[in-house]
Amino acid sequence: MTAALFVAIVPPPDAIASLQTALDRLREATPELAWVAPRRWHVTLCFLGSYEPNEALRSELARVATSQEEIAIEVAGAGRFGDRVLFANLAGDLKPLAAGVTRAAERCGYEVEDRPFRGHLTLARSRRTRIDLRPLVAALAEVHGPVWRVNELRLMRSAQSDYETVDSWPLKSSASTYR
């Protein structure tokens, strides 16, 4: 079976350092969660499924990247999806970029999930049982920043124990915009 393909952005190490520090204290206290390693943190803009990328997709993603300016975002507290997934919130508007990527994938024949985009970094998942994640969300409420600029779009594939970048495209630099 082919590994799952997705389009994502990846935060630079300095943008997630304060989040990593905050999580170091929580990991030991909650062994019932499967914690995602920081090297695997990413924001999925569009999940494509178990397909190989085609040249049309690469071309469309390059077009999206060159039409989107860099975006300023930051980690801003935490949230949860029910009682199974703990995530870091992101402040900043990634919806236009995610919508452009989704439209590009659809134009290339990929079937994408029809659900609202919510930019986040998945931090942990419940192993088997439901767990009250509200105390963890509260413990991470004050974790913020620093601001980082999303400057690259990545086509990624899930590998056995990690993710690999298949291709990447720089976003249009806001510094190169003339007014």
N, C-alpha and C positions, 0 to 999 in steps of 0.2 A: 504494500500500500504506500502511496506517495505521502510525504509529510505535508502538514497543513501550511498553506501559504497565506500571508496577511501583509497589509501595508501599515506601517507604524512610524512613530517618532521615538527616539531614545534620548533620555535626559543625560546631560553631561555629569560626571561624578560630583563636581562641586555643587550642583543644583540639588542633589539628594543627600548630601553629607549630614545635614541636620536631621533628616528623616531617618537615616541609618542609625544615628546616635540614639534617637528616641526609641527606635525599635529594638535595639540591643537590650534594653531593660525589659521589654515586654516579651521577647521570645522565650526566655527561660520560664517566665511565669505562666505561659500558655502553651505547653507541649502538645495539647490536643489539636493545635492548628498546624497545617502544613505551610510553612513560611516560604515565600518566594525569594530566592537569592537576588540581591540587588543587581547583579550582572544581567539578570533576566527581566528587569523592570523596563517596561515600554508602554506606550499608549497605542492601542490598536485603533487605527482610523477606519479600517475596513477588513473584515475577515473574508477570505476567498475560498477556503476549504482545501481539499486534497487534490490540487491541480498543479500542473507545471505552468510557469509563466510563459506567455507567448510574446512575440515581438510587438504585437498591437498593444498589449497591456503596457509593456515597457515604454513605448512611444507615447501613449496616453498619460502615463504617470509623469513622464518628463515634461509634457505640455502643462499638466496641472502644476508641477513644481515651479516652472518658469513663470506661471501666471499668478502665483501667490507670494505675497511679501512675507518676510520673516515675522514670526508671531512671538510676542513676549508672554511668557507664562511662568507660574511658580506653584510649588506645592503649597496648599492652603488647608491644613487640617486633614481630617479623614472622614470616611463614610462607610456604609455597608450595604450590601445587597442581601436583604433578609438576614438570616442567621447563619449564612454559609461563606460569605466573601467579605473580607476587610480590604478597603482600598484607600489610597491617598487622593484627596481632591486636588484638582488643578484649577487655579484662577487664571483666566485668559480665554479668549474665544477661538477654539479649535474647530467649531462647527462648520465654517465655510470650507476649510481645508478638508475635513472629513467628507463633506457633501461632494466636493469636487472629485475626490478619490473614488467615492462610491459611484458617481455618474460615469467616471472613466472605466471602472471595472464592468459596469453594466453594458456600456457601449462595446466592450470587448467580449461580451457573451458570458461573463461570470454571473452566477446567481448569488446575490448578497442578501444578508439578513435584513428584514424590514422591521427595524426597531430604532427608536431614537438614539442618537449618539450621545454618550456621556463620557467625556475624556477623564481618565483616571489611571492610576498605577495600581495594579492588583498587588497587595502585600501578603495576604494569607488566605487560605481556604480551610474550611472545616474538613477534617479528615473523613469522618463517617457520620458523626452525630451533629445535631444542631447545637450551637453555642451562642450565648448572649454576647454579642459583639459590642453592645452599647458602652460598656466600661472602657474598651479599647479605643473606640471612637472618641470618647471624652478625654482619654489620656493623650491622644494625639491632636486634640483640638487646637492647641497653641503652636503646633509645628508649622513654620512658614519659610518660604523662600530659600535661597535668593532667587531673584528673577533671572530667567535664562531665555535665550532666543532660540526658537525652533527654526533651524536653518537648513534642515535636511529631511527629505522624505525617503523612507527605506522600504523596499520590498524584502520581506523576511520569510524564512521557512523554519518551522519547528524541527529541530533535530532530536536525536535520542535524549540528550540531557541538557541541551542548550538551544539557542536560536542562532541562525546564521543569516547574515545579510546577503541576499542574492544580487541586489543592485541598489543604487541610491542616486538621488538627484538633489542638488542644492536648490533651496527656495530663492526667490528673487530677493536680493539684499535690499533692505530698506534704505541703506546708505547710498545705493545707486539710483534711487528715485529722484528725478529732477522735478522741481516745482517751478 
